[in-house]
Amino acid sequence: MNKVRGIALLALALSVTAVPANASAAACTNVSNKYNLPFSVCDDELFIFAANYKPFEATVENEQAAATRVFDELIGNKLRAEFPDVKIKYATWDYPIRYEDLKAAGVTPDIIIEDPKNRIDRDLEPLGWVGDLTADLEKAGIDLSTLNKASVELTKSRSDGGIYGVPLFIDEHVLLYNKKIFDKFRVAHPKLGMTYDEAFKKAKQLTRDDGLDHYKGYMQHPDQYLDFNQAGLYPFLPTTSEEPAPEDVKVDISSPEWKTYVDNLYRFLEIPRNEFTTVTDFFKGDMSQPGHLAMAVDTLSRLNMYAGSELFIEDGDEAAFAEQAKSVEIGVSSIPQLTKGAETTYQPNTRAAFIPPSSPKKDQALQVVKWLVSEEGQTELSSHGLKAVLQTDAVVQSFGKAIPELAKIDTSAVYWGENAAISNYQNTEYWDLPLWSVYRQHILRDGGTPEQALALSQQQDIPNYIKAQAAAGKDW
């Protein structure tokens, strides 16, 4: 297609919303953006805006290039069929708009799909787009007790004593492994419930040479290991308020439990020639050739991509992925367990639906969210390779059914066990702390011990960060 014509068609697709012939004209607000593409939201539309779930940002290079394709396939088409009388307008950060563009135009989404873990304090609270939904959820008949407990608790922990959002799905962390490497060196495949001790033994066995080839046994992102820690550790100490001043925020990562948890991964980093590089590249592990990484902890959205689902692969990368896939036979297991017999996975990497207090379509938005967490809505999400927050037999059994590429992979690990749930978060204020300094700075770069890394992070990095953020007028 002619490139100019393609851009013109894209602009048209973004700026026009189909209106039934018998519908009255609606008032629309234009939203300026860095792409200089026409974008508007009309007052007869229910506006859904999503951010911080990478697959939603995928684009294709043709007249349908608006980043709506993945959302529509995963849930949007089914949602519109369920609510035929609701004009749903959908967009995702940042193509073509960002939060600051909406704010500048005076446009507030009716539903925001976001990461409650980091983005309530960082983005939604400063914009005034969150408020306690407790009474609204009860009135609408949305029962949070039926949903993934850890996802609900995580959302509550960021909600200043109430509940700001409703969890929708989890981009779960799982252990991916290359069956070809295990079979080549005659090492037993990982099993559900495998402990870190067992994983460590396998990692040492599989970090080895074969002629000119070097294989790495294990990678697990140290930042995610701390941020989503499966011990349920919470770094903040209670204060006397749900919204304490920056100088009153207290952090403790020096307890024996934190020390034991950091030690657990530290030993993997000490395996000679098993240096950590990345886990966002399971096929290659950021090495020169694919098929040389035995195990890695990664997310479901990446699994769908590795499996070859065109829906999750950025347009134009299909051939490269297909070529690299020849060196890998994917296996999926649960992330290792801290103790034998335990069945606790990471804290949930969840996305939740938020309904801003100023939305004029609050009741309508609540009904949409109610359907999204119904068995029908959750089955649709699960069938497209997302871990649902409502985990009935029908929802669990539907996992991956809409993605043919997953049919050849055993995905029973996805719903195995329970997500770690944090507790004792009352009277605390969440700050997006620089926990990355523990491993990436003080261990991997400085060569320090876990004890040194935790102490330096608690005594220097975290207090300095909080002071700097507060001085800049921020509270995260």
N, C-alpha and C positions, 0 to 999 in steps of 0.2 A: 504494500500500500504506500502511496505517496505520503511522505512524512508530514508535510504541511496539512494535507487533507486529514490525516490521522489525528493531528493535534486539534484541528477544527472540530472534528466529530467528537473528540473527547470533551472539549469545552462545552459543546452542545449537550452532551450526556450529563455533564455535571450541573449545568445551569437549568435544565428543564425537568420538571416533575410532571408526570402524566396526570391530567385532571379529567374526571368524568365529564361527559358533555352536559349533564344536568347540574354540575357543581357550580356554586357561585365563586366569583373571583376572590382570591385570598391575598392578604397583605404579605409581602415577602421582604426579607431583609438580606441585603447583599453582604457577603463576608469577604473582605480583601485578604489576599494571601501572597506568600513569597513566590508562588508559581505563576501569579497573575492570571489565574484561571477563574472564570465565572463560577461562583458558588453562592447559593442563597438558601435560606430556610423560611418557609411560609407558615403562617399562623394556623393553618389547618393540617399541619403535618406533625406527627410524633417523631421527634428528632432523637435518634440513638447515635451516640458517639463513643467509639472504642479507642483504647490506647494501651500500649505496653503488652500486647500479645503479638509477637512478631508475625505469625502467619497472616493475621488480618491486614498487614501492610503490604502484602504481595501485590504486584501489578503485572499486567500483560500489555504487550506493545501493539495494541490495535484500538479500535474505537470503543472498546469496553475497558479501557485502561484505568478507569477510576478504581481505587482500591476497595472494591466492594465484593469482588468475585468470591473470595474465600469465605467471608461472612455469610454471603447468600447461600453458598453450598452447605456450610456447616449448620446453619440454623435459620438464616434470613428468609429463604424461600418457604420453609415450613411455617415460619412465624406469620408471614403475610397471608398464607392460605388459611391459617387459624383465625386471623383478624382481617377478613376481606374488606371491612368497612373502615379500617384505619389506614390512613396514608402514612406509611413509614418512610422516613428519610434517614438514611444511614451514611455515616462517614467515619473514617479512621484517621488518627494522628499518623503522619503529618501531611498526608497527600489528599487533598491539597491544603488542608487547614490544620492549625494548631490551637491550643487553648488560648494563647494570647490573641489570636485572630478573632476568636469567638467573643472574648471579653471586650475587645476594642469595638466590635460591632454591636455589642449589647445583646448577644444571643446566648441563651442558656439551654443546654441539652435537656431533654426530658428524662433520658436514661443515659448514664455513663457506665461503660464497662471498663473497669480499671483494676489495677493491682492494689488491694487494700493494705498490703504489708508496708509498702514504702510511699505510696502516692496520696494517701489521705492527708498526711501532714505536709508533704512536699508540694502538692498541687491543688487538691480539692478544697481543703479548709481555707487556704488563702483566697480562693476564688469565691468562697461562700456557697459552694455547691454541695455541701453535706449538712445533714441535720439528723437528729434522732428519729428513727423510723418505727420505734417500738409500737406506738399506738396505731400507726398506719398499717403496719403488717398484721396486727391483730384484727383490725377492722376488715382488711382485705382477705383474711383467712390464710395467710402465709405462715406456715408452722415451721419455724427454724429447727425445732427438735427432731424433725425427720431428715435433716441434712447433715452432711459430714461434720461431725462435732468439732474437729480441729479447725476446719475452715471458718466455722461460726465463731469459735473462741478467738482466732486470729483477728477476725474483723472487729469483734468487740474490743479487743485489746487496744485498738487504734481509735476507738469511738468515744473516748472521754466519758465513760460511764453508761453509754447507751448502745445503739447499734445503727451504724450509718449506712450499711449496705447489705445485700443478700448475696451470698456466694453462689456462683453459677457453675463453674467447672474448675478442674485442677490440671495444670500442666505438670503431671506427676514426674518425679525423678525415679528412674529405674536403672538397673545395671545392664548395660549392653555388653555383649561379648562376641568375639569372632570365633565361631566353631572351628574354622579351618586351622587356627593356631593351636587350639586345644587338641584337636585330633592329630595334627602334625607331630606334636610332642607327647602325645598319649597322656594327657592330663584330663581328669574327669571334669565335665562341665559344671558350672555353678548350679546350685539347687536353691529353691525357695527357702529362705531362712538361714542361708549360709552366714556364718559369723565373720567378723573382720579378721579373726585369727586364721580362719580357713582361707579367706581371700588373700591374706598376707602370704600364706604358704604358697598358694597358686601363683601370686605375683612374682615371688622369688624364682619359682620353677620356670616361669615363662619369660622372664627378663634374661635373654640369652642370645647367643649368636648361632647362625647357621650359614657357614661360608661367609659371603660378603653381606649377608642380611643380619641386622640387629632387631630384635623384638623387644618391645616394652610390655611389661606385665599388667600395669594398672595405672589409671589416672582418675582422680576425683578432685573437682575444683575446690581448693581450700576455702575460698570465699563462701561458696554455696554450702559447704560442709558446716561452716559456722553459722551463717545466716539462717539456714533451714534446719539447724541441728536437731537430730532425732532424740536427743536426751531431753528435749523440751526446756532447755535452759533459757532464762530470760535475764538479760544483763542489767535491768533497771531495778533499783530498790524503791519500795513504797515511800511516798511523801505524805503530806497532809492534804493534798489537792489532786484532782484529776487533771489539772492544767498548771503544774508547778512552774515557777519562773526558772529560767536557764540556770541560775546560780544554785537552785535547789535540787536540780536533777543529779541523782547519785547513781553511779555505775559500779558494779562489782563483777569482774571476770577473773578473780583470783582464788575462787573457792576450789577445794579438791575436785569437785565435779567438773569444773571447767578445765582444770589441769589434766585430769584423766581423759577427757574428751579430745583435747588438743594432742596429747601424747598418742592417741589411737591412730590418727592419720600421719603423724610425724614419722612413724617407722616406715611407712610406704615411701616417703620422700627420701629416706636414707638408703633405700635399696640401690646399690651401685648401678649407674647407667639407666635408671628408671626416672630420670629427671622429669618433673612436671612441665608440660608445655601448654596444653589446652584440652578441654573436653568438648569443645564445640566443633570438633572435626574428628568424629569417631573413625571414619574411613582411613584417615592419615595420621591423626594425632599431631598435626603440624610437622610431620616428618617428610622426608623427600619422596617416599613412595607409600601408596595405600596398602592396607592389609598387614601392618606390622605392629598394631596395638591390640593386645588381647582383651582387656576389660576397661570400661569407662562408665562412670555414672553420668547420665545425661537425661534429657526430658522427653516426654512423649511427642511433642511437636517435632523434635529432631528425629525421633524414631520413624515417624510417618514419612519424613523426608528421606532418611536413609533407605527405607523400604522401597522407595521409588514412586511415591504418590505425587503425581504431577501437581496436585493442589497445593502441596507444601514446599515445592521446589521453586525458587525464584526463576522467572521466565528467562530462558536462555541457558540455564545451567543443567538442563536435563541430560544432555549428551555426556558431560563431564561426570555427573553422578553415576550414570549407567556404566561408564568405563571403570570408575573406581570401585563400583559395587562388585565387579568380577572377582576382586581379591578378598571379599568378605562374605561370610555366611552368618547372618545375624541371629544371635540368641538373646533372649530377654529374661532377666531374673530380677528378684527384689534387691534393693540395695542391701549390703551386708548388715548384720545385726550386731549390736554392741555386746550382747550376752547370748549364750546358747538358749534356745527356746523362746527368745523374744520375737515379737511380731510387730515392731514399730518402725515405720519408715520416716522419711523427712517430714518436717512441718509442711503443710500444703502450699504449693506454689499456685495459689488460687487467683481467680479473677471473679470480681463481684459486680453486681448491678447497684448503682447509686442513683437516687432520685432527688435532684436538688429541691430544696424547700420552695424556691421561687418558680418551679415549673407550673404553668397554668393547666397542665394535663396530668396532674399527679394521680388522680383516680384511674385514668386510662393506663398510665405507666405502671401502676401497681398491678393491674390485671395482666399486663404483658409479662411482668416479672413473675407473677404467680404461675403463668403458663410455662415460662422458661424453667421453673423448678418443679413442674409437674412431671409425672412419669413419662408422658408423651414427649415433652420438651427435652427432658434429660436423656431419654432413649435416643432421640435424634442426635444430640451432642455426642453421646457415647459411641453411637454407630460410626461417627466420623473421627474416631480416634482420640477423643478427649475423655479424661476421667470425670465422671459425673459426681455431683455432690449428693444426689439422691441415689442410693445404691440398693434398689430392689433387684430381685432376681432377673426381671425382664430387662432392666437397664444394664446390669452387669453382663448378661449373656449377649447383649447387642453390640458389645464393644468391637469396633473396627469392621462391622459388617458392610459398611458403605465404602470401605477402602479395600479393593480387591488385592492390592499388594501385601496387605497384612495377613491374608488367608494362609500363607505358607509359614507364618511365624507364630509360635506359641506365646500368646500375650496374657496368660493367666496371672502373671506377676503384677499386672496393672492394679487389680483390686485386692491383691493379697495384703494381709496385715491391716494396721491402722496408722493413720498419720499421727505424728507426735503433736500433742496439744500443749500450748503454753498455759501457765496458771500464775496466780499471784501478781497479776498485772494491774490490779486496782490501785488507784492513786499514783499512777505513774504517767509520764508523758513520753511517747515514743520519739526518739531521734534516730535518724538514719546514720548510725555510727560507722566510723571507718574501721570495722573489724578486719578488713583486708590487711591492715598493718601487721596483724599477728603472724600470719604465714608469709605473705608476699614480701613484706618489708623485713621483719626482724628474724625470720627463719630462713627464707629462701635467698634473700639478698645479703642480710647481715651475718648469716650463719649462726644465729643465736639458738638457745635452747627454748623449749616451750615455756619454761618458767620465766626466762628473761623476756620472751616475746609478750606474754600476758601482762607482766608487770609494767613493761615499757608502754604498752598500749593503754593500760588503765591509768597510769600515772602521768603520761605525757600526751600521747596522740589524741585520746578521747577528750580530755579536758580542754586541750588547745583547740580542737575542732569545735566543741560546743561554744567556747568563747568567741571564736571567729564567726561562726554562724549567727550568734546572738548579736554581735557587733554589726553584722550586715543586715540586721532586722529580720532574720529568719528564725524558725523554731523547729528545725529538723536536722 
